[in-house]
Amino acid sequence: MEGSPSLTALMVAVQRGRHRLEDPPPWIMDDPFALVMVGPTWPDLAAASRSRYSDELGRQIRASIAARARYAEHRLDIGSFAQFVLLGAGLDSFAWRRPDLLGPLRVFEVDHPASQAWKRGRAVELGLPDSEHHVFAPVDFEVQSLRDGLDEAGFDWSRPTMFSWLGVVPYLTASAVEATLRTIATCRTGSEVVFEYGLDRDHMDDMAREFSTSFSLVATRVGEPLHGGWSPSEAEAAVTRCGLRVADHPAQHDLVDRYFADRSDGLEPWHASRLMAATVP
């Protein structure tokens, strides 16, 4: 297959799959495609994660990755959108998990050309279906803007759109984050972005700080270094500065109340990052 995937994208997919294998139902996010998409290397990646993190931290990592996807898709389900853009799509299997939404909804996957080429090759190997409503938009941000990449893919800026931007912001500078938010702010009124940002260490608990320290070393080693986190007030200020309006900004306990309240195993997400939904006013 052409290209190579982002290692962090592989690791995230493995965590989504492990949630289904290792945590009892009801699952926060059920992704039956995650491990088969990664392929035969997934047990090695899972073993590496188990050796690096404690059992409890591993549970929180899985819970957080599942919860952020659940949150974004919940916002999509309760809104009225014609397009859904996955920014930094990685190995997300939304278009195959939710074929019921293709047609009324046009799905755009934005990712680095090499990672996307690998994923598309893997989809062909697995026999996953194509759809004219499922569009791949390879964008190398070193040489191309998000706007240009979406324009080339046939994106319609006049239609109400949901953007899902998960697991990407911590790898970007503040200026790069704001540039993307300003682009989203030019969409039709009522469009929305759900994004996840890393918290600064003052807003983390001890377990989140443990993860942040460990994962920062791994990310730097594989050439995907993390940038500093934000406080919740800084994140809200950035959104407002970019011409968007904060629609929802759940804390960790809010996610527990919404998605984990019916569990008896104590599974809950971490305090390393937060989610925010912001709309085009």
C-alpha angles and dihedrals in degrees: 000000000000120000129358131264127245109263091223090053089055091048092050092050090051090053091050089052094045090054087062093045103039107029121068120242145295085077118208089218123008110207109168091173099057102089096036088051091054090048132203095337093068096094090056092051090047091050091050090053092049091052093049102046135044117250092254094048089047089054091051091049092052091045093050095049090049093045096051092054091045091051094050093048091046089055088049092050095051094046134073106242134156097192134038119199121195106201109203089006095184110173095332108149098201096128091054096038094050107037087148089074098048110102101032084047127046112210122208121191113202118192144131110295094240095050092044094049090053092049093048091049090050091050090054091050090052093046094239112169126255122225133189085225092059109075128184116212112189109201126178102196090200089072107013138048125233090243093054092046093051092044090055090050093054098255115170111220091193095064124084108260139189117212120200112199108174130162093001110086095071089063094053135078117248090251092053091049092051092047090058093046090051090052091051089049089065091065124102118295110273094033114133143202126206111197138170121220131187116248122233114250093257089066097045127090122230095270092050090050089051090053094044093053094046097042094046089062092050093046092050092048093055093046098256103105122187125235125218121289130244135233115240091251091051091051092051091047091052092051092050092045090055094055099261132118124230107242100172133359108178121194122216092268090053091057090048091052093047103041110012104040095101094053124105098191098075093242112161139154126262133257094236098098143010136218128228135186116206127181136206104249 
